[in-house]
Amino acid sequence: MKRPQASAGLVFALIAAATFGTSGALIKPLLEAGWSPAAAVTVRVLCGGLVLAPFALVSLRRRWDAVWRGRWRILGMAAVGVAGTQLAYFAAIQRIPVGTGILIEYMAPLLLVAVVWIRTRHTPKAVVLIGSVVALAGLVLVVSPGGSGSFDTLGLGLALLAMVGCAVFYVISARPGDGLPPVALAAAGLLLGGVMLGAVGLVGAVPFTATSADVSMFGSDVAWWVPLLLVGVISTAVAYATSITASGMLGSRLASFAGLLEVVAATFYAWLLLGEQLTVPQLIGGGLILVGIAFVRSEKTDVAETLADPVPAAASR
């Protein structure tokens, strides 16, 4: 990985984390007004896809064949990276505490480390293992999952599915684009994923309710479409486009560890915009995540490259 590309990739990853992190603070007023999570997320991703669509069309001029070559990436992004992961997560947190659900989903970077370990049959370098442990410790401190709620096997299983979906998102994002621009992958994945989410909601598989009443947002009443527009543009369009771009530059593993900063950003926005308490352990946790990312960055082997190679590295030597 060239250093200028890695530096640019980290900048995109930071932008992605900062924008993804706004979603909770922007969606919460809608949920409090009576919107179901599935309905809010469906409108969110469709809005984000529509915002990115003009940029995607411009990027695809004279190379529409890239859409056909990237059809499986688009389908995977829509079905797993957008729709499947979010449905699994929301179904999980209906049965287990939110903190536990987030903690399990954001263990995706550790899953990617394990994939490379199994695929190559080589123990990851010490810097990767140390970075993984440090980042996980930081994540636990930031999330501070509560111990309330009974043990629910199905809820934990759904959270694990969300973790797998999150890992797949980074792998799909990091694979060679074959001429498909990141913004086109993001736009197509969001639009198709939004249609899938809407279809699941319409058949009654998940609660799907919405209201046109005004919502309370940051101390004043605003129209329902205001938070949706903000979350669609900032937390979805910008976030997905920059995250996919970052994954292509950094590789799936480093990008997934950088994605842990989304949890830190979300906690910060909840404190800044919603008045939720920001504790010292959470601040320490954010610092540990940064340290973990620094360790992982020093290792170059990536899971997307490993999966693309049909021969395990150990067997080819």
Buried (B, 14 or more C-beta within 10 A) or exposed (E): EEEEEBEBBBBBBBBBBBBBBBBBBBBBBBBEBEBBBBBBBBBBBBBBBBBBBEBBEEBBEEEEEBBEEBEEBBBBBBBBBBBBBBBBBBBBBBBBBBBBBBBBBBBBBBBBBBBBBEBBEBEBBEBBBBBBBBBBBBBBBBBEBEEEBEEBEEBBBBBBBBBBBBBBBBBBBBBEBEBBBBBBBBBBBBBBBBBBBBEBBEEEEBEBEBEEEBBEBEEEEBEBEBBBBBBBBBBBBBBBBBBBBBBBBBBBBBBBBBBBBBBBBBBBBBBEBEEBEBEEEBBBBBBBBBBBBBBBBEBEBBBBBBBEEEEBBEEEE
